Amino acid sequence: MSNIYLRQAREEDLPKVLDIISGAKKTLRDRGVDQWQTGYPDEAILKQDLKDGINYVMLLDGEVVGTAALQQDNDPNYIDLQGGNWTDDSHENFSVIHRIAVEPGHQGQHLSAALIRQLLTTSYARGFSDVRIDTHPDNLVMQHVITSNGFIEKGLISMEEDEGARKAYQIILH
């Protein structure tokens, strides 16, 4: 049995985080998904995540194999939802999972799902029961990971940082 856990990223994790994101960009390109193909997320954004204390890394047997940002304040990109509505019991304050990626050599081991579950626990522990996430309409793998973790598709949002419409999902933790 493997030891898997989540911790807040540290400055010395940045090179590994950059490698993981770079590998994820290549995987998306190889799958024909036009997500993260215009520079986003770049080193400046990832450094800012680290500075803001919102970057988390997932460790497998002591090795960093995954990364994500857990935005712990409202994201303006999630205000204008097209083609749907947020859940009736939505909260004024919500957290958002962004920039989730697992090292290519570890894909297929359900680590993205484990990373999402740990981020949900972290959100709840920090007082957020309304959690949101989005992905590219062509990213079928991530859509499956998101919905298999209990998120419900709610509509489309536009991402300023990563040009284009994204499927938006929400889960309310009780």
Secondary structure, DSSP 4 states (H G I P E B T S, - for coil): ---EEEEE--GGGHHHHHHHHHHHHHHHHHTT--SS-SS-S-HHHHHHHHHHT-EEEEEETTEEEEEEEEE-S--GGGTS-BSS---TT--SS-EEEEEEEE-GGGTTSSHHHHHHHHHHHHHHHTT--EEEEEE-TT-HHHHHHHHHTT-EEEEEEE-STT-SEEEEEEEE--
